[in-house]
Amino acid sequence: MINKMKVDKAFKFYNIDESYKEECYRCVEEINRSENYQKVFKDVYEILYYSDFSRIQELWQIKDVNELFANNINSFVTNLMIILGYEFHEKNMNKYKLDMEQVSIHKKRVRECFLNDLIYRKYNGVRISQMLWAVYFIRVRIIEMGRLQYEYEDTENDISIIKIHIPKGKKLDQKDVKNSIKKSKKQLKQVFKLDKIKYICNSWLLSNQIYNIVDKNSNISLFHNLFVVKDGKSCIPDIINFVYEINECDDYNKLSEKTTLQKKIKEQLLLNGKFYLGLGVLKEENY
């Protein structure tokens, strides 16, 4: 059974708008009334907060809440799953000795995962992807330094693999990027006890095809130049999501042209152009 008092504590911990609390309560009541819902909620909860991290990575392929939880479950279940991780988050922040700046950033990012899909995309609940992204912070797999975020992914042959993520919002200013990378080494050593580091970044922003159509003095182009990049899988779904801020598109003619980037990508898509994920390894001279 889920205790509503935990919901209250989580809202306070993350400073979440109280207007969403009643919907969380309704979701709690629905789950508590059904043994089946309780079981599936407990199963997912254990994967997210107790399992080996590889099990969480497998969940990125699931898009439908009903597929992960149960048919006709309250769509706010993903929101509830996020906030009920607050106790783990607090323990992990203490375990990794995050400073006050990182603590503040972590709480902000989890709060954003809870709210962004509700406010900006007007969904009835957050997407599974947003729920999983919140868990990356709750389990302290990520630190954020200035413009970029850094995920501790794995260690291979005594070299720690750090995956760079690029939060939405501010421009990808070259000076900000370089300052972030420079400062990250000290923070990564302090938090994760890492020494030898290899930085990677897998992003549509590093797509070689996008690099070929943007101005060579643009922030995207300058960011690309920091890496050795090869092609990955198709990233058109990522582009539709992040550049045009829609989930899918069955007619490229309908894509907006509010920015130069949107216009150039749309032109290529209408010509049946392909875009592939950029798999980048940061050049050593850049850190």
N, C-alpha and C positions, 0 to 999 in steps of 0.2 A: 504494500500500500504506500502511495506517495503522500507525504505530509505537506500540507499547505504552508506550514511554518517555514519550510525550506524555501518555498517560492518567495515568501516575504523577505527572508534573509538574502536570497540571491538578488532580488531587485535592489536592495539597499547596497549590497556589495558592489554591483556593477552600475549603480545609479541609473536604473532604467525607468523610463516614463511609466508612472503608476497606472496610466490609462489602459495599459496592456495586461494588467494583473488579473482582471476579471476573466479574460479569455484564457489565461493560464489556469485559473481556478476551474473553469468549465472543462478544460482538457484533463486536469487531474481527476475530476469527478467521473468523467467518462471512462478513463483508464481504470480507476478504482472499482467501478461497477462491473467490470468484465475481467474474468480470470484470464481469458485469452489475451486481452490487451495488456494486462499486467505482465504476463509471461514474455510477450514479444518486446515490451518496453525494457524489461529487466535484461533480456538477452542482448539487445542493442547497447544498452547502458554498459554492460560488462565488456563488450567489444571496444567501445569508445574509451573507457576509463581504466580498464584492468588488463586488456590483452596486449600481446606483442604489437608494436606499431605497424607491422606489415599487414595485419588484418584490417586496420583502418584504411590503409592505402588501397586495398581491394575494393572498398566501398565507393570509390570515386566513379565507378562505372554505373552505379545505380542512380537513376534520375527520379523515379517515382516513389513518393512517400509510402504508398500502399505496398509496393514491392519490398521495401525494407522493413516496414512495420506490419501492418495488417490492413485488409480491405476496410474502407469506410472509417478508418481511425481519424480522429480530430486532426485537422491539418496543422494545428498549433503544436503538435507533438515534437516537431524539430526545435521549435523555440524552447519548449519545456526541457528537452534533452540538453540544450546548451546551458541554460541557467542552473540546472541541477548538477552541473560540474563545478560549481563555484568553490566547494570545499576542496576538491582536488587541486583547483587552480591556486588557492591560497597556500596549500601545503607545498605545491611545486615551486611557487615563487620564493618560499622560504628555503626550500631544499637547494635551489640553484642560486640563492642569495642575490636575487634581482634588486637593483637599486630602485629608489623611489621613481625615477624617470621611467624605467622599464615597467614597473608595476602599473604606473599610470597609463602607459601605452597599451599594455596587455588588457587592462580593464576596458579601455576605449575600443580596442579592436574587437573584443568579444561583444561589447554592447552594439557595435556597428553590425556584426553578423546577425545579431538578434533583430535589429531594426531596419536595416537597409532594404531588404526585400519587401517589408511591410510599408515603408514610407515611400520609397522611390519607384518601386515596381508594382506596388499595390497588390501584392499577393496575399493570400489568406494565411500563409505561414512561410517560413524561410525554406529555401531549397536545401536539399541534402548537401550540396557542395558548400553552402554557407555554414551549415552545421559542422561539417568536417573541418572547415577552415578554422572555426572557433576552437575545436578540439586541439588543433595544432598549437594554439596559444595556451589553452588550459593545461596541456601536458608539457608546456615549455619546450617545444621543438624549435621555436622561432624567437629571435630577438630583432629589434628594429633600431637602426642607427640612422637618423636623419632621413634621407630620401628612400633608402632601401631596407628590405627585410632579409634576414639570413636564417635559413633553416638548416639545422644539423641533420644531414641525411644518413651518413654512414661513414665507416672508416675502412679503407682498403690499403693494405701494405703500409700501415702506419701513417697514411695520409688521410686526413679527415675531409670528407666531401661536404661542402657547404653550398646549398642551392640558394641563389639570389632570387628574391621576389620583388616585384615592382608595384607598390600600392597605387591605386587610382588617386587622382586629385591633382597634386602639384605637377608642374612641368618637369620633364626629365632633364633638368639642367645639368650640363656636363660637370660644372664645378661642384654642385651638390652631390652628384654621383661619386666623384673621385674622393671627396671628403668623407662620405659615408663608408666607402670601401676601406680607406685608410684607418678610420676609427674602429672599424669592425674587428680587426685582428686582435686588438687588446681586449675588447669586450668578449669575443668568442673564447679567448684563452681564459678569461676570468670566470665566465659562466659555465662553459662546457669542458674546461681544462684541456683545450686543444693546442697543439703546437704547429705541426705541419698541416697546411691547409691548401686545398684545391677548390677554387670557386667555379661553379657552373651556373648556367641560367638557361632554362628551356622556356621560350616565350614566343608568342606571335610577334612581339616587338623586335625580336631578332630574326624574323623571317628574311631570308635572302631575297625573296621576291618583293617584299615591301621595301627593303633596302634599295632595290633597283629602281623603284618608282618615286622615291622621296628625294628631296634636295640634299645634296651631300654635306651641307652645313646645318642640316636640321638636327634636333636633339636625338631623334631616332637613329639617324645615320651615325652621329658621333658616338652614341651608346654602342651600336653595332661594332664600331671599329675597335672597341676595347676587347673584343672576343675573337677567338677562332671559331667560326660557325659552320655547321653542316646541317643539311636538311633532315627533318624528322617526318612525322606523319602530317597529314593534312591539318591545317589549323583554321580552315574556313569557319567552323563552328565557333572557335574562340574569337575570331574577328567579328562575326555577326554579334556575338555577345558583348565584347568589350568596346568595339569601335562604334557599333550602331545601337547598342544597349537593348537588343531584342533577343529572344531565345532562339528563334529560327526564322527562316525566310524561304518561301517557295517561289518568289518572283523578285529577282534582283533589281528589276526596274523600279520597284517600290522603295528601295533603299534611299535613305536621306542623303543630302549633299550639303550638310551644314558646315562641314570643314573641308579643307583641301585634301586631307587624308581620306575622308569618306568618299569624296568625289573620285580620287585616283583609284582607290580600291574597287569602287563600283564599276568604273570603266573597264578594269581588267576582268572582273567577274562576268560582265556582260559579253566579253570577248572569249568567255570560257577559260579564263586564266586560272591557274592553280597557285595556291599559297601553302607553304609548308612551315611547320614549326621550326624555329631556329634553335638548334642544340648548341649552346655556346660554352666554351671553356675560356675563362678570363686569362688574358695574356699575363705572364708573370711580371712583366715590367709595370703593370698597372696596380700591383699590390706589393 
